Amino acid sequence: MNIGFEAKRFFTNYTGLGNYSRFVIDALSKTSAHDNLYLFTPRSVDHAETRDILKRQNVNVVAPSGLYAQPFISALWRTWAVSKNPAMKQLHVFHGLSQELPIGLPSQLKKVVTVHDLIFLRYPQFYNAVDVSIYTRKVRSACENADRIIAISQQTADDVKDLLKLTDPSKIDVVYQGCHPIFKTRYSQAELQAVRQKYSLPDQFILNVGTVEERKNLMLIIKALASLPAHERLPLIVVGRHTSYQQTVLGEIKQRKLEGVVHFLTAVNFHDLPAIYQQAHLFIYPSFFEGFGIPLVEAIASGLPVITSTGSCFREAAGPGGVYVDPSSAENLASEIRSVLLDTGRKDALISQGREYIKRFEPETIAQNLRSVYRDLVPQPTSV
């Protein structure tokens, strides 16, 4: 089967949507040499994250030429002119990996789009109104024109049904995403020590990974730590991009006299992140809402117990190995922090259950599930 992908973020984004794009293309290209993958991108970039994938014989890059290769105009190619590219005639399926599809794709070509989340519709107050309008128009158009919609969680599938009001919700499939394979790497003591020194990490700490924004609910962890006796508090390391909301968080930290307890890391090299996870004692992710919550899978893969929120998609990501708290109750969170850190038996059981659960997010499983969606759209002849 010949499968095309909207692959801009495969080359240019080295976090969320980029990681998802590379995970999908890596898994599919590695698990079936009989499928040919075509990556449509306004520009290709040589990078360590993409180099090995692009060496495979069944992976092909399709980029604009001539006038469309020029900056700014290449964006027009990605949105519209790509549909006229001759390589489109070879495809059986075209898959938009990031909630959008090009305009004018051939009518006979089967179309698939992945929807990651509709947080901008559920919590529009956290977004610029113009952005909400643009995001909504793109995802609605993609979902209406797609033959199948892949939601990365049941929560996202439900949101597509409830918030977009699709006329045919039966075309939605839930196919989970996996975390970057780097989180399976086990670092030596020397490597861990080097990372510890590089970022001035304490010997013991609680970890939180995510953008410092109101929806991520970092404030709950701060309030929970403040309610614990000083001798039971571990330092909190927060890894993530800052927004203006950080000033509110810093004000809370100062008011509760936790300046020496909460530490922020912003410029963390992605290849150092697994070593930070592996040195933590506990991972806390109290977000109000996510499309999936990939940091939970990263933490579990790194051998950590995780505490996260009730509701949303979190039980889908962490399974029976997660501890779930009311995202509005600092008292509930403080109680579970104390329990997990002091009860070694419970902590070990959570880690074991979590590792067993996240096997469903292995690349081979996800590739098989994606391929099943494609083959339902384009049945392949049976070999005799």
CORWOSUL-V140369 format. One record per pair of residues at least 6 apart in sequence whose ideal C-beta (glycine too) atoms are under 8 Angstrom apart, sorted by the first residue. I is the first residue (numbers start at 1). J is the second residue. D is the distance in Angstrom with one decimal. If there is no record, write none. Layout:
BEGIN
i=[I & I]
j=[J & J]
d=[D & D]
END
This chain:
BEGIN
i=[1 & 1 & 1 & 1 & 1 & 1 & 1 & 1 & 1 & 2 & 2 & 2 & 2 & 2 & 2 & 2 & 3 & 3 & 3 & 3 & 3 & 3 & 3 & 3 & 3 & 3 & 3 & 4 & 4 & 4 & 4 & 4 & 4 & 4 & 4 & 4 & 4 & 4 & 5 & 5 & 5 & 5 & 5 & 5 & 5 & 5 & 5 & 5 & 5 & 6 & 6 & 6 & 6 & 6 & 6 & 6 & 6 & 6 & 6 & 6 & 7 & 7 & 7 & 7 & 7 & 7 & 7 & 8 & 8 & 8 & 8 & 8 & 9 & 9 & 9 & 9 & 9 & 10 & 10 & 10 & 10 & 10 & 10 & 10 & 10 & 11 & 11 & 11 & 11 & 11 & 11 & 11 & 11 & 12 & 12 & 12 & 13 & 13 & 14 & 14 & 14 & 15 & 16 & 16 & 17 & 17 & 17 & 18 & 19 & 19 & 19 & 20 & 20 & 20 & 20 & 20 & 20 & 21 & 21 & 22 & 22 & 22 & 23 & 23 & 23 & 23 & 23 & 23 & 24 & 24 & 24 & 24 & 24 & 25 & 25 & 25 & 25 & 26 & 26 & 27 & 27 & 27 & 27 & 27 & 27 & 28 & 28 & 28 & 28 & 28 & 29 & 29 & 29 & 29 & 29 & 29 & 30 & 30 & 30 & 31 & 31 & 31 & 31 & 32 & 32 & 32 & 33 & 33 & 34 & 35 & 35 & 36 & 36 & 36 & 37 & 37 & 37 & 38 & 38 & 38 & 38 & 38 & 38 & 39 & 39 & 39 & 39 & 40 & 40 & 40 & 40 & 40 & 40 & 40 & 41 & 41 & 41 & 41 & 42 & 42 & 42 & 42 & 42 & 42 & 43 & 43 & 43 & 44 & 44 & 53 & 54 & 60 & 62 & 62 & 62 & 63 & 64 & 64 & 64 & 64 & 67 & 68 & 68 & 68 & 68 & 78 & 79 & 79 & 80 & 80 & 80 & 82 & 82 & 83 & 83 & 83 & 83 & 83 & 84 & 88 & 88 & 88 & 88 & 89 & 91 & 92 & 92 & 92 & 92 & 92 & 93 & 93 & 93 & 93 & 93 & 93 & 93 & 94 & 94 & 94 & 94 & 94 & 94 & 94 & 95 & 95 & 95 & 95 & 95 & 96 & 96 & 96 & 96 & 96 & 96 & 96 & 97 & 98 & 98 & 99 & 99 & 99 & 99 & 99 & 99 & 99 & 99 & 100 & 100 & 100 & 100 & 100 & 101 & 101 & 101 & 101 & 101 & 101 & 105 & 105 & 110 & 110 & 110 & 110 & 110 & 111 & 111 & 111 & 111 & 112 & 112 & 112 & 112 & 112 & 112 & 112 & 112 & 113 & 113 & 113 & 113 & 113 & 114 & 114 & 114 & 114 & 115 & 115 & 115 & 115 & 115 & 115 & 115 & 115 & 115 & 116 & 116 & 116 & 116 & 117 & 117 & 117 & 117 & 117 & 117 & 118 & 118 & 118 & 118 & 118 & 118 & 118 & 119 & 119 & 119 & 119 & 119 & 120 & 120 & 120 & 120 & 120 & 120 & 121 & 121 & 121 & 121 & 121 & 122 & 122 & 122 & 123 & 123 & 123 & 124 & 126 & 126 & 126 & 127 & 139 & 140 & 143 & 143 & 143 & 143 & 144 & 144 & 146 & 147 & 147 & 148 & 148 & 148 & 148 & 148 & 148 & 149 & 149 & 149 & 149 & 149 & 150 & 150 & 150 & 150 & 150 & 150 & 151 & 151 & 151 & 151 & 151 & 151 & 152 & 152 & 152 & 152 & 152 & 152 & 153 & 153 & 153 & 153 & 153 & 153 & 153 & 154 & 154 & 154 & 155 & 155 & 155 & 155 & 155 & 156 & 156 & 156 & 156 & 157 & 157 & 160 & 160 & 160 & 161 & 161 & 166 & 173 & 173 & 175 & 175 & 175 & 175 & 176 & 176 & 176 & 176 & 176 & 176 & 177 & 177 & 177 & 177 & 178 & 178 & 178 & 178 & 178 & 179 & 179 & 179 & 179 & 179 & 180 & 181 & 182 & 182 & 182 & 182 & 183 & 183 & 183 & 183 & 183 & 183 & 184 & 185 & 186 & 187 & 187 & 187 & 187 & 191 & 192 & 192 & 192 & 195 & 195 & 195 & 195 & 195 & 196 & 198 & 199 & 199 & 199 & 199 & 200 & 201 & 201 & 201 & 202 & 202 & 202 & 204 & 204 & 204 & 205 & 205 & 205 & 205 & 205 & 205 & 205 & 206 & 206 & 206 & 206 & 206 & 206 & 206 & 206 & 206 & 206 & 206 & 206 & 207 & 207 & 207 & 207 & 207 & 207 & 207 & 207 & 207 & 207 & 207 & 208 & 208 & 208 & 208 & 208 & 208 & 208 & 208 & 208 & 208 & 209 & 209 & 209 & 209 & 209 & 209 & 209 & 209 & 209 & 209 & 210 & 210 & 210 & 210 & 210 & 210 & 210 & 211 & 211 & 211 & 211 & 212 & 212 & 212 & 212 & 212 & 212 & 212 & 212 & 212 & 212 & 213 & 213 & 214 & 214 & 215 & 215 & 215 & 216 & 216 & 216 & 216 & 217 & 217 & 217 & 217 & 217 & 218 & 218 & 218 & 219 & 219 & 219 & 220 & 220 & 220 & 220 & 220 & 220 & 221 & 221 & 221 & 221 & 222 & 222 & 222 & 222 & 222 & 222 & 222 & 223 & 223 & 223 & 223 & 224 & 224 & 224 & 224 & 224 & 225 & 225 & 225 & 225 & 225 & 225 & 225 & 226 & 226 & 226 & 227 & 227 & 227 & 228 & 228 & 228 & 232 & 232 & 233 & 234 & 234 & 234 & 235 & 235 & 235 & 236 & 236 & 236 & 237 & 237 & 237 & 237 & 238 & 238 & 238 & 238 & 239 & 239 & 239 & 239 & 239 & 240 & 241 & 242 & 242 & 246 & 253 & 253 & 253 & 265 & 268 & 273 & 274 & 274 & 277 & 277 & 277 & 277 & 277 & 278 & 278 & 280 & 280 & 280 & 281 & 281 & 282 & 282 & 282 & 282 & 282 & 282 & 282 & 283 & 283 & 283 & 283 & 283 & 283 & 283 & 284 & 284 & 284 & 284 & 284 & 285 & 285 & 285 & 285 & 285 & 285 & 285 & 285 & 285 & 286 & 286 & 286 & 286 & 286 & 286 & 287 & 287 & 287 & 287 & 287 & 287 & 288 & 288 & 288 & 289 & 289 & 290 & 290 & 290 & 290 & 291 & 292 & 292 & 292 & 293 & 293 & 293 & 293 & 293 & 293 & 294 & 296 & 296 & 296 & 296 & 296 & 296 & 297 & 297 & 297 & 297 & 299 & 300 & 300 & 300 & 300 & 300 & 300 & 300 & 300 & 301 & 301 & 303 & 303 & 304 & 305 & 305 & 305 & 305 & 305 & 305 & 305 & 306 & 306 & 306 & 306 & 306 & 306 & 307 & 307 & 307 & 307 & 307 & 307 & 307 & 307 & 308 & 308 & 308 & 308 & 308 & 308 & 308 & 309 & 309 & 309 & 309 & 310 & 310 & 310 & 310 & 311 & 314 & 314 & 315 & 315 & 318 & 318 & 319 & 319 & 319 & 319 & 320 & 320 & 321 & 321 & 321 & 321 & 321 & 321 & 321 & 321 & 322 & 322 & 323 & 323 & 323 & 325 & 325 & 325 & 326 & 339 & 340 & 340 & 340 & 341 & 359]
j=[34 & 35 & 36 & 92 & 93 & 374 & 375 & 378 & 380 & 35 & 36 & 38 & 90 & 91 & 92 & 93 & 28 & 35 & 36 & 37 & 38 & 91 & 92 & 93 & 94 & 95 & 374 & 37 & 38 & 39 & 40 & 62 & 87 & 88 & 91 & 93 & 94 & 95 & 21 & 24 & 25 & 37 & 38 & 39 & 40 & 94 & 95 & 96 & 97 & 40 & 78 & 82 & 94 & 95 & 96 & 97 & 98 & 100 & 101 & 102 & 21 & 25 & 39 & 40 & 41 & 61 & 97 & 41 & 42 & 43 & 78 & 98 & 17 & 18 & 21 & 97 & 98 & 18 & 21 & 22 & 25 & 39 & 41 & 50 & 97 & 18 & 39 & 41 & 43 & 44 & 45 & 47 & 50 & 18 & 43 & 45 & 19 & 21 & 47 & 49 & 270 & 270 & 116 & 294 & 97 & 98 & 116 & 49 & 179 & 180 & 294 & 97 & 98 & 114 & 116 & 152 & 177 & 97 & 98 & 49 & 50 & 53 & 177 & 178 & 179 & 180 & 363 & 366 & 95 & 97 & 366 & 367 & 370 & 37 & 39 & 53 & 59 & 53 & 363 & 178 & 363 & 364 & 366 & 367 & 370 & 35 & 37 & 367 & 370 & 371 & 35 & 37 & 53 & 56 & 58 & 59 & 56 & 363 & 367 & 363 & 364 & 367 & 368 & 58 & 367 & 371 & 57 & 58 & 58 & 58 & 371 & 58 & 60 & 90 & 58 & 59 & 60 & 60 & 61 & 62 & 87 & 90 & 91 & 59 & 60 & 61 & 62 & 62 & 63 & 78 & 82 & 85 & 87 & 102 & 61 & 62 & 63 & 78 & 63 & 64 & 74 & 75 & 77 & 78 & 63 & 69 & 74 & 61 & 63 & 59 & 61 & 87 & 82 & 85 & 87 & 69 & 74 & 77 & 81 & 82 & 73 & 74 & 76 & 77 & 81 & 102 & 102 & 103 & 102 & 103 & 104 & 88 & 102 & 102 & 103 & 104 & 105 & 106 & 104 & 94 & 105 & 106 & 109 & 106 & 109 & 109 & 110 & 374 & 377 & 378 & 109 & 110 & 111 & 112 & 374 & 377 & 378 & 101 & 102 & 105 & 109 & 110 & 111 & 112 & 111 & 112 & 113 & 114 & 374 & 102 & 111 & 112 & 113 & 114 & 142 & 146 & 114 & 114 & 116 & 113 & 114 & 115 & 116 & 135 & 138 & 139 & 142 & 113 & 138 & 139 & 141 & 142 & 111 & 113 & 141 & 142 & 145 & 146 & 111 & 145 & 147 & 148 & 374 & 377 & 378 & 145 & 146 & 147 & 148 & 146 & 147 & 148 & 149 & 150 & 373 & 374 & 377 & 142 & 143 & 146 & 149 & 150 & 149 & 150 & 151 & 152 & 139 & 142 & 143 & 149 & 150 & 151 & 152 & 156 & 160 & 152 & 156 & 291 & 292 & 152 & 156 & 159 & 290 & 291 & 292 & 139 & 156 & 159 & 160 & 163 & 164 & 291 & 126 & 215 & 289 & 290 & 291 & 126 & 127 & 131 & 132 & 135 & 136 & 132 & 136 & 159 & 163 & 164 & 159 & 163 & 289 & 215 & 288 & 289 & 132 & 213 & 214 & 215 & 135 & 164 & 164 & 149 & 160 & 164 & 166 & 166 & 167 & 171 & 171 & 377 & 171 & 172 & 173 & 373 & 376 & 377 & 160 & 166 & 171 & 172 & 173 & 172 & 173 & 174 & 175 & 370 & 373 & 157 & 160 & 172 & 173 & 174 & 175 & 174 & 175 & 176 & 177 & 291 & 292 & 174 & 176 & 291 & 292 & 313 & 316 & 317 & 174 & 313 & 316 & 291 & 292 & 312 & 313 & 316 & 174 & 291 & 292 & 313 & 172 & 174 & 166 & 169 & 172 & 169 & 172 & 172 & 369 & 373 & 366 & 369 & 370 & 373 & 292 & 316 & 360 & 361 & 366 & 369 & 292 & 294 & 361 & 366 & 297 & 361 & 362 & 363 & 366 & 294 & 297 & 298 & 301 & 361 & 298 & 363 & 270 & 271 & 273 & 274 & 274 & 277 & 297 & 298 & 301 & 302 & 301 & 274 & 278 & 195 & 274 & 275 & 278 & 275 & 275 & 278 & 279 & 201 & 272 & 275 & 276 & 279 & 279 & 272 & 265 & 268 & 272 & 276 & 263 & 237 & 276 & 279 & 234 & 235 & 237 & 234 & 235 & 281 & 234 & 235 & 236 & 237 & 279 & 280 & 281 & 221 & 225 & 234 & 235 & 236 & 237 & 280 & 281 & 282 & 283 & 284 & 337 & 236 & 237 & 239 & 276 & 277 & 280 & 282 & 283 & 284 & 299 & 304 & 218 & 221 & 236 & 237 & 238 & 239 & 240 & 283 & 284 & 285 & 238 & 239 & 240 & 273 & 277 & 283 & 285 & 295 & 298 & 299 & 216 & 218 & 239 & 240 & 285 & 287 & 295 & 240 & 241 & 242 & 243 & 218 & 238 & 240 & 241 & 242 & 243 & 245 & 246 & 249 & 264 & 243 & 245 & 245 & 248 & 287 & 288 & 289 & 240 & 286 & 287 & 288 & 286 & 287 & 288 & 309 & 327 & 238 & 249 & 286 & 248 & 249 & 252 & 286 & 327 & 328 & 329 & 330 & 333 & 236 & 284 & 286 & 333 & 236 & 249 & 252 & 253 & 256 & 258 & 262 & 252 & 256 & 330 & 333 & 330 & 331 & 333 & 334 & 337 & 233 & 236 & 258 & 261 & 262 & 334 & 337 & 256 & 258 & 330 & 330 & 331 & 334 & 334 & 337 & 338 & 338 & 341 & 261 & 281 & 282 & 341 & 261 & 262 & 263 & 261 & 262 & 263 & 263 & 265 & 276 & 280 & 262 & 263 & 264 & 265 & 265 & 266 & 268 & 273 & 276 & 266 & 266 & 264 & 266 & 264 & 259 & 261 & 262 & 276 & 276 & 298 & 298 & 302 & 283 & 298 & 299 & 302 & 304 & 302 & 303 & 299 & 302 & 304 & 304 & 341 & 304 & 305 & 306 & 307 & 337 & 340 & 341 & 295 & 296 & 299 & 304 & 305 & 306 & 307 & 306 & 307 & 308 & 333 & 337 & 293 & 295 & 296 & 299 & 306 & 307 & 308 & 309 & 314 & 307 & 308 & 309 & 325 & 327 & 333 & 293 & 308 & 309 & 312 & 314 & 327 & 309 & 312 & 327 & 311 & 312 & 312 & 313 & 314 & 317 & 313 & 313 & 316 & 317 & 308 & 312 & 313 & 314 & 317 & 318 & 317 & 306 & 308 & 314 & 317 & 318 & 322 & 317 & 318 & 358 & 361 & 306 & 306 & 318 & 321 & 351 & 354 & 355 & 357 & 358 & 355 & 358 & 351 & 355 & 351 & 321 & 323 & 340 & 347 & 350 & 351 & 354 & 318 & 321 & 322 & 323 & 350 & 354 & 322 & 323 & 324 & 325 & 333 & 336 & 337 & 340 & 314 & 317 & 318 & 322 & 323 & 324 & 325 & 324 & 325 & 326 & 327 & 324 & 325 & 326 & 327 & 327 & 322 & 324 & 322 & 324 & 354 & 357 & 353 & 354 & 357 & 358 & 353 & 357 & 350 & 351 & 352 & 353 & 354 & 355 & 356 & 357 & 350 & 354 & 336 & 340 & 350 & 332 & 333 & 336 & 332 & 346 & 346 & 347 & 350 & 347 & 365]
d=[7.5 & 5.0 & 7.5 & 5.0 & 6.9 & 6.2 & 7.4 & 6.4 & 6.4 & 7.6 & 4.8 & 6.7 & 5.1 & 4.9 & 5.3 & 7.8 & 7.3 & 6.1 & 7.3 & 5.5 & 7.0 & 6.8 & 6.8 & 4.9 & 7.6 & 6.3 & 6.3 & 7.9 & 4.5 & 8.0 & 5.9 & 7.8 & 7.3 & 6.9 & 4.5 & 7.1 & 4.3 & 6.9 & 7.3 & 7.7 & 6.4 & 6.6 & 7.0 & 5.5 & 6.6 & 7.5 & 5.2 & 7.9 & 5.9 & 5.9 & 7.4 & 7.9 & 7.6 & 7.4 & 4.7 & 5.9 & 6.9 & 7.1 & 7.1 & 6.6 & 6.3 & 7.2 & 3.7 & 5.8 & 4.6 & 7.9 & 7.2 & 5.2 & 5.9 & 8.0 & 6.0 & 7.9 & 4.5 & 4.6 & 5.1 & 7.0 & 5.5 & 6.5 & 4.0 & 5.7 & 6.2 & 6.1 & 6.8 & 6.7 & 7.5 & 8.0 & 8.0 & 5.4 & 6.8 & 5.5 & 4.5 & 7.3 & 6.2 & 7.0 & 7.5 & 6.2 & 7.9 & 7.5 & 7.6 & 6.2 & 6.5 & 7.9 & 7.7 & 7.4 & 7.2 & 4.7 & 7.1 & 7.8 & 8.0 & 5.5 & 7.8 & 6.5 & 7.7 & 7.4 & 7.2 & 7.8 & 5.5 & 4.7 & 7.1 & 6.0 & 6.7 & 6.7 & 6.5 & 5.7 & 8.0 & 7.0 & 6.9 & 7.6 & 7.9 & 6.3 & 7.5 & 7.9 & 6.7 & 6.0 & 6.8 & 6.0 & 7.0 & 5.2 & 6.9 & 7.6 & 3.8 & 7.1 & 5.7 & 4.0 & 7.7 & 6.3 & 6.2 & 5.1 & 6.5 & 7.0 & 7.6 & 5.5 & 6.3 & 4.9 & 5.5 & 5.1 & 7.5 & 7.1 & 7.6 & 7.2 & 5.8 & 4.5 & 7.5 & 7.8 & 7.4 & 6.9 & 7.5 & 5.7 & 7.9 & 6.3 & 7.4 & 5.1 & 6.7 & 7.9 & 6.0 & 5.1 & 6.8 & 5.0 & 7.9 & 5.5 & 5.8 & 7.3 & 6.6 & 6.8 & 6.9 & 5.0 & 6.7 & 4.8 & 7.9 & 7.6 & 5.3 & 7.1 & 7.6 & 7.9 & 6.6 & 7.4 & 5.8 & 7.6 & 6.9 & 6.2 & 3.6 & 6.4 & 5.8 & 4.7 & 6.4 & 7.8 & 6.3 & 5.3 & 5.7 & 6.0 & 6.8 & 7.9 & 8.0 & 6.2 & 4.8 & 7.1 & 5.6 & 4.2 & 7.2 & 7.7 & 6.0 & 6.0 & 7.1 & 4.0 & 5.9 & 6.9 & 6.1 & 6.1 & 6.5 & 4.8 & 6.1 & 7.8 & 5.0 & 5.0 & 6.6 & 4.0 & 4.9 & 7.0 & 7.4 & 7.5 & 7.3 & 5.9 & 6.7 & 7.7 & 5.8 & 7.7 & 6.5 & 7.5 & 7.9 & 4.5 & 7.3 & 4.7 & 7.5 & 6.1 & 5.0 & 6.1 & 6.1 & 7.3 & 8.0 & 5.9 & 5.6 & 7.3 & 5.5 & 7.2 & 7.9 & 4.4 & 7.3 & 7.2 & 7.9 & 7.6 & 7.5 & 7.1 & 4.3 & 6.8 & 5.9 & 7.6 & 5.4 & 7.0 & 7.3 & 6.7 & 6.9 & 5.4 & 6.2 & 7.7 & 6.6 & 4.8 & 6.3 & 7.1 & 4.5 & 6.8 & 7.7 & 5.0 & 5.9 & 5.5 & 7.3 & 4.4 & 5.9 & 6.5 & 6.0 & 7.6 & 5.0 & 7.8 & 7.8 & 4.2 & 5.7 & 6.1 & 4.8 & 5.3 & 7.9 & 6.0 & 6.7 & 5.0 & 7.5 & 6.2 & 6.5 & 7.2 & 7.4 & 4.4 & 6.4 & 4.4 & 5.8 & 7.1 & 7.9 & 4.5 & 7.8 & 6.7 & 6.3 & 7.9 & 6.8 & 6.0 & 7.1 & 5.4 & 7.4 & 5.7 & 5.6 & 5.5 & 6.7 & 4.7 & 7.3 & 7.8 & 5.7 & 7.3 & 6.8 & 2.7 & 7.5 & 7.1 & 7.0 & 4.4 & 6.8 & 5.2 & 7.2 & 7.8 & 7.5 & 7.2 & 6.1 & 7.6 & 6.8 & 7.8 & 4.9 & 6.9 & 5.0 & 5.0 & 7.1 & 7.3 & 6.4 & 7.4 & 4.7 & 8.0 & 6.7 & 6.8 & 6.3 & 6.1 & 7.8 & 6.7 & 5.0 & 6.9 & 6.5 & 5.6 & 7.8 & 7.2 & 5.7 & 5.5 & 6.4 & 5.8 & 6.0 & 7.3 & 8.0 & 7.2 & 6.7 & 5.7 & 5.2 & 7.7 & 6.0 & 5.5 & 7.5 & 6.3 & 6.3 & 7.9 & 5.8 & 4.7 & 7.1 & 7.9 & 5.5 & 7.7 & 5.0 & 7.3 & 6.5 & 3.8 & 5.9 & 5.7 & 7.2 & 5.3 & 7.7 & 7.6 & 7.0 & 6.2 & 4.9 & 5.9 & 4.9 & 6.6 & 6.8 & 6.2 & 4.7 & 4.2 & 5.0 & 7.4 & 5.4 & 7.2 & 6.0 & 7.0 & 7.8 & 5.6 & 3.7 & 6.7 & 7.9 & 5.0 & 7.2 & 7.1 & 5.0 & 5.2 & 6.4 & 7.4 & 5.8 & 4.4 & 6.9 & 7.7 & 7.9 & 5.4 & 6.4 & 4.6 & 5.8 & 6.9 & 7.2 & 7.5 & 6.6 & 5.5 & 6.5 & 7.9 & 6.1 & 6.6 & 7.0 & 7.0 & 7.0 & 4.1 & 6.5 & 5.9 & 5.6 & 5.7 & 4.5 & 4.7 & 5.8 & 6.9 & 7.5 & 7.5 & 7.6 & 6.7 & 7.8 & 5.5 & 5.1 & 7.0 & 7.9 & 4.9 & 4.3 & 5.7 & 6.1 & 5.8 & 7.4 & 7.5 & 6.9 & 4.7 & 6.0 & 6.2 & 5.5 & 6.5 & 5.8 & 7.3 & 5.1 & 4.0 & 6.3 & 7.4 & 6.3 & 6.9 & 5.8 & 7.0 & 7.3 & 6.9 & 8.0 & 6.6 & 6.9 & 6.3 & 7.9 & 4.7 & 7.9 & 5.3 & 7.4 & 5.4 & 5.5 & 4.5 & 6.8 & 4.9 & 7.5 & 5.8 & 6.7 & 7.5 & 8.0 & 5.0 & 7.2 & 4.9 & 7.2 & 6.6 & 6.5 & 4.9 & 7.6 & 6.0 & 7.3 & 7.8 & 5.3 & 7.1 & 6.8 & 6.5 & 3.8 & 7.2 & 5.1 & 7.4 & 7.3 & 7.4 & 6.3 & 6.1 & 6.6 & 7.3 & 5.0 & 7.2 & 7.7 & 7.4 & 5.5 & 6.8 & 7.9 & 4.7 & 6.0 & 7.6 & 7.9 & 7.6 & 7.6 & 4.5 & 7.3 & 7.7 & 4.6 & 7.7 & 7.9 & 4.8 & 6.9 & 6.9 & 6.2 & 4.9 & 4.8 & 7.9 & 6.5 & 6.0 & 6.7 & 5.6 & 7.0 & 5.1 & 5.9 & 6.1 & 4.6 & 6.3 & 7.4 & 4.9 & 5.1 & 5.2 & 7.8 & 6.3 & 5.5 & 6.5 & 7.7 & 7.8 & 5.0 & 7.9 & 4.5 & 5.4 & 5.5 & 7.4 & 5.5 & 6.5 & 5.8 & 7.7 & 7.7 & 6.2 & 5.9 & 4.5 & 6.3 & 7.6 & 8.0 & 5.7 & 5.9 & 6.1 & 5.4 & 6.2 & 6.9 & 7.6 & 6.9 & 5.5 & 6.0 & 6.6 & 6.4 & 6.4 & 7.5 & 7.5 & 3.7 & 8.0 & 4.5 & 7.7 & 4.0 & 4.1 & 6.2 & 5.4 & 6.2 & 6.3 & 6.2 & 7.6 & 7.5 & 7.7 & 4.1 & 6.1 & 7.9 & 6.0 & 6.7 & 4.7 & 5.5 & 6.9 & 6.7 & 6.2 & 7.7 & 5.9 & 6.3 & 7.5 & 7.1 & 5.6 & 7.5 & 6.3 & 6.2 & 4.8 & 7.0 & 5.4 & 6.4 & 7.1 & 7.2 & 6.7 & 7.0 & 5.0 & 6.9 & 4.8 & 8.0 & 5.3 & 7.0 & 6.6 & 7.4 & 6.6 & 7.3 & 6.0 & 7.6 & 6.1 & 7.9 & 5.2 & 7.8 & 7.0 & 7.8 & 7.7 & 6.1 & 7.3 & 6.3 & 5.9 & 3.7 & 6.3 & 5.1 & 6.6 & 7.9 & 7.9 & 5.8 & 7.8 & 6.4 & 6.6 & 5.8 & 7.8 & 6.9 & 6.9 & 5.9 & 6.2 & 7.5 & 7.5 & 3.7 & 4.5 & 7.1 & 4.7 & 7.3 & 7.5 & 4.8 & 7.5 & 7.4 & 7.4 & 6.4 & 5.8 & 5.6 & 7.6 & 6.5 & 7.3 & 4.5 & 7.4 & 7.5 & 7.4 & 6.7 & 5.3 & 6.9 & 5.2 & 6.5 & 7.0 & 7.5 & 6.0 & 7.5 & 7.8 & 7.3 & 6.8 & 7.3 & 5.4 & 7.8 & 4.8 & 5.9 & 5.8 & 7.2 & 7.9 & 6.5 & 5.4 & 7.2 & 5.7 & 6.9 & 7.8 & 5.9 & 5.6 & 4.2 & 7.4 & 7.4 & 5.4 & 5.9 & 6.8 & 4.3 & 4.7 & 6.9 & 5.9 & 7.8 & 5.5 & 5.8 & 5.1 & 6.1 & 6.6 & 6.5 & 7.7 & 3.9 & 6.3 & 7.5 & 5.2 & 7.5 & 6.3 & 5.8 & 7.5 & 7.0 & 7.6 & 7.1 & 5.3 & 5.1 & 4.2 & 5.6 & 7.3 & 5.4 & 7.3 & 5.2 & 6.9 & 7.6 & 6.7 & 7.4 & 4.5 & 7.8 & 6.2 & 6.8 & 5.4 & 6.9 & 6.7 & 4.4 & 7.7 & 5.8 & 5.5 & 7.4 & 6.3 & 7.6 & 6.7 & 6.5 & 7.7 & 4.1 & 4.7 & 6.7 & 6.0 & 7.0 & 7.5 & 6.7 & 6.7 & 6.7 & 6.7 & 6.5 & 7.4 & 7.1 & 6.7 & 3.3 & 7.2 & 5.0 & 6.2 & 5.0 & 7.0 & 7.3 & 3.5 & 2.9 & 7.3 & 7.5 & 5.5 & 7.5 & 6.9 & 5.2 & 6.3 & 6.7 & 4.5 & 4.8 & 5.6 & 4.9 & 6.7 & 6.4 & 5.5 & 7.0 & 7.3 & 7.6]
END
